[in-house]
Amino acid sequence: QQQQQQQQQQQEPQEDETEKRHWQDFCLWKATKPQEEAIASWKTEIGTGRPGWHLECSAMARKYLGDSIDVHCGGIDLKFPHHENEIAQSQGSTGKPFCNCWIHNGFVNIEGDKMSKSLGNFLTLKTACPTAVDVRAYRYLVVTSQYRAALSFTQANMQSAKKSLQRIDKVKHKIQTALQENHASDDLDDSNAASSDIAETVVPTQIQNFEAALKDDLSMPRATASLFALVKAAEGEFKRVDKSEDAVLDVVGLQAINAAMDRMDRIFGIFYTVPGFEQEEDHNKKFVAQVPDDVMELVGQRTAAKDAKDWELADSLRARITELGFAVKDVKGGEPIIRPIEQ
């Protein structure tokens, strides 16, 4: 209540600053001024003019969607006065509820500051995401965040998103390769399914958790946790088989994980080839799948050491990566390039 009172005081102008009869009044129709060009104006019974900013949205919504709509989205800065004025004029006109559900997203912050031209930190997607890896990383960063909170666009967060995608891509590739080698389909065939703890317990639990997260105000961080629970289960299955020559791969479990990841991707939308970067994407996916897990882990540790300016540790980690047969090339503002050392 105190916040509402403060907001009202901030919004209420002084009497000499407005011709409004009441500070809550807003304009439905703006008359064309003599000095204005009548480009976007219409002649009406009350004179020549144009609709007010708020009225435009109500008019479009009513024309194309009807008197009442299901969902209305917008930035948090539009909640007041724009959306409140939309409600007032729409419901005042129709006498019906205007919208059933409002969704307001947070701002995009660049390295801790709100993105704006005045601060000189304004970025376009083209400049912020010059490669296919960057494009997918940004999409992942956005779609796995809580929409109501501010989105923090930083190099550290982009690096983290890239590493997450590398891990997901690698597991997906290993699963599909394993299914092909075992002549199994990508989807789980319940009629021929053998007993599998992954298929019967792990996957159903994570699907249930995933759907519960979506129903809880689109809690995408929780939904992402369910995706990574499946990734971890697949990684664990591959490690179990690698440790023992007698171990049998749980193909049914991998089928279930693969199908569940595809199901979740209907929401995430991260398994795709970025238009215009097809060759780069194909090369990246194939190469990430070829780099051993221990090398990828060392590369991640080296990046963290460089961020902490621990140059001695970074150099020693590079040496260990070289011993394993791989070279690391640093890219300013981007993900390190990993290449096998030709013998």
Disulfide bonds with the S-S distance in Angstrom:
none
